[in-house]
Amino acid sequence: MRARSFLIGLLATSLVISTIPARAEMIGTAQLLAPSADAQRERVDAFLSREDVKRQFEALGVDPAEAAVRVASLTEAELQQLSDRIDSLPAGAGALELVLVVLLILLILELVGAIDIFPRI
């Protein structure tokens, strides 16, 4: 008896679902590959919510809340451009890291004996 009522319920559900109209349309490659405006906005908002970005805004004299309001008012083309620039930024690259890497390379070359910059090492 339970199996019969389960099958009747399953059949009724299937009939209801099958009456929902389906919509299919062609989409272009550019539309398929381009990220949606919502995804771009989420990426930019996530970038703006990072603590290091907020500190940099404050160091430049910009209120992070004001920056978020201005980003919210961007057009889709401006949002696309900003999102692309965020993707092309170097991850964690800064002047301090560059100086430390150069010093490390010089120290290794000095220890190997390839150069003689530090005469007392």
C-alpha positions in Angstrom: 0.0 0.0 0.0 2.8 2.4 0.9 4.6 1.6 -2.4 1.5 2.4 -4.3 1.0 5.8 -2.6 4.7 6.6 -3.1 4.4 5.8 -6.9 1.2 7.9 -7.2 3.0 10.8 -5.5 6.0 10.4 -7.7 3.9 10.3 -10.8 1.9 13.4 -9.7 5.1 15.3 -9.0 6.6 14.3 -12.4 3.5 15.5 -14.2 3.6 18.8 -12.4 7.2 19.3 -13.1 6.8 18.4 -16.8 4.3 21.2 -17.3 6.9 23.9 -16.4 7.9 25.5 -19.7 11.6 25.2 -20.6 13.4 28.1 -22.3 16.4 27.5 -24.5 18.3 30.1 -26.5 21.6 30.5 -28.3 24.4 32.3 -26.5 27.6 33.6 -28.0 31.1 32.6 -27.0 31.8 36.1 -25.7 28.8 35.9 -23.4 29.7 32.5 -22.2 33.3 33.4 -21.4 32.8 36.9 -20.0 32.3 36.8 -16.2 28.9 38.2 -15.1 28.6 41.6 -13.6 27.7 40.1 -10.3 30.8 37.9 -10.2 32.9 40.9 -11.1 31.3 43.0 -8.4 31.9 40.2 -5.8 35.6 40.0 -6.8 36.0 43.8 -6.5 34.1 43.9 -3.2 36.3 41.1 -1.8 39.4 43.0 -2.9 38.1 46.2 -1.2 37.3 44.3 2.0 40.9 43.1 2.5 42.6 44.7 5.5 45.8 45.6 3.5 43.7 47.4 0.9 41.8 49.3 3.6 45.1 50.4 5.2 46.4 51.6 1.9 43.2 53.6 1.3 43.6 55.2 4.7 47.3 55.9 4.0 46.2 57.7 0.9 43.5 59.7 2.7 40.6 57.9 1.2 37.8 56.6 3.4 37.2 52.8 2.6 33.5 53.2 3.0 33.5 56.1 0.5 35.5 53.9 -1.9 33.0 51.1 -1.6 30.1 53.5 -2.4 31.9 54.8 -5.5 32.6 51.2 -6.6 28.9 50.4 -6.2 28.0 53.1 -8.6 30.4 51.9 -11.4 28.9 51.0 -14.8 29.4 47.4 -16.1 32.2 48.6 -18.5 34.1 50.3 -15.6 33.6 47.3 -13.4 35.0 45.0 -16.1 38.0 47.3 -16.4 38.6 47.4 -12.7 38.2 43.7 -12.3 40.7 43.0 -15.1 43.2 45.4 -13.4 42.8 43.6 -10.1 43.6 40.3 -11.9 46.7 41.7 -13.5 48.2 43.1 -10.2 51.2 41.3 -8.9 50.4 39.2 -5.9 52.3 40.5 -2.9 55.0 42.2 -4.9 56.5 45.2 -3.2 59.7 47.1 -2.9 60.7 45.5 0.4 60.4 42.0 -1.0 62.4 43.0 -4.0 65.2 44.4 -1.9 65.3 41.3 0.3 65.5 39.0 -2.7 68.3 41.0 -4.2 70.2 41.0 -0.9 69.7 37.3 -0.6 71.0 36.7 -4.1 74.1 38.8 -3.4 74.7 37.0 -0.2 74.5 33.6 -1.9 76.8 34.7 -4.7 79.3 36.1 -2.1 79.3 32.8 -0.1 79.8 30.8 -3.3 82.7 33.1 -4.2 81.3 34.4 -7.5 81.5 38.0 -6.4 83.4 39.9 -3.7 81.0 42.7 -2.5 81.2 42.0 1.2 85.0 41.6 1.9 84.6 40.5 5.5 82.3 37.5 4.9 
